[in-house]
């Protein structure tokens, strides 16, 4: 059974490109256009991992991550933040928010696959 990833990005073009990339890596993908919608989806569905944008309307990626980590079943799954900012300026805040990895946009498929590796095992468990 393929792992299901929640993909959260407010830019529909970027979200589509990332969804195709994730599907090519073998993941099932559920999309959300903002952090608030993603949180509602996560409350109703157990995802194996979450890929989220840092800057979004309604709820940014760091706030979403903190909220996800408080939900049952989301304590250990990979939460991967994508950002256009310098990684060194984001990493400490991202770590404090419970993120598993921070990757620069545009992200390479190999980096995404490595960051989501625990999700693959989570789906098989």
N, C-alpha and C positions, 0 to 999 in steps of 0.2 A: 504494500500500500504506500503510495507516494505521500510524502510529508506535505502539509498544507501551510503555506506562508501567507501572512497578512501583509500586504504591500500598501504603504501609506505615503502618498505624495499629492500635493495640490495641483501639480502641473500634469495635465492629462497626457501630453506627449511623452514626458519623462516616465510617467507611470506605465504607459503602454510599452515603451522600450524595455523597462525593467521587468515587466510581466513576461514579455517574450523571452528575455534572458533567463529568468527564473524557470520558465516552462522548459526551455532547452536544457536546463540543468536537472530536469526531472521532477520539479516541484509542482504541486497544484497551487494556484494563486487566487486569493480573494483580495479585491482592491477596495480602498477607501480614499476619498479625496481630501479628508482632513482628520486631525487627531480626535476630534469629538466623535465623529462617525466610527472611527477605528475602535475607540474605547467601547462604544455600544456593541459593535460586532464581537469584540473580544469577551465581553460579559456573557454573550450567548453562545459562543463557539470556542472550542479549545484548539488554538492554532499551535503548530509545531515550532514556529519562529515568526518574527516580525521584522520587516525591513521598513524603516521609516525615515522620512525627510526631517531635517533639523528645523527648517523654517516653514511653518504652515499657518494658515488662519485658524482661528477658534482655539486651537491647542497646539503648541509647538512640540517637536519631537522629544525634547527633554522632559517636559511635563507629561506627555503621553507615556514615556518610559516609566517614570515614577508611579504613575497610576496603574500601569500594567503590572508592575512588580507587586502591587498590593492585591491583585486578583488571584484567586485560587488557581493553581496550575501554571502560573506564569513566573514562578520564582526562579526556575532554572533554564527556561528555554532561551535560545539566542535572540537578543534584540540588537539589531544592526542599524546604526545611525549613518545616514548619508549626508554629507555636507559639502558646501562649496568654500567653506572657511578653511583657514590653516588648521591642520589636524592638531598641531601642538597647542593651539588656543582652545580647542574643544574637548580634548581628551580627559582632563581632570574633572570638568563639569559633567561630562558624559559618564564617566566611571561612577561618580557620586549619584547619578540618576539611575544607575543600575544597567547601563548598556553593556553589552558583551563586546562590541566592536564599533569602531568609528572608521568609515571609509570615505575617501574623497570622491566627489562626482567629477567627471563620469567614472563609474566603477567598472573595473574589468571583471569578466565572468569568473575568472579563477579566484579573484579576491572574494567575490560574493559567495562562491561555492565553499571556500575555506571558512569564511565567517559563519556560514550556515551548516557546517558539517555536523554539529551536535543535533540539529533538527532532523537530519536523515536518520540518525539512530533513535531519536525520540519517537518517530512515526512507527518504527519497527517494534518498539517495546510494547 
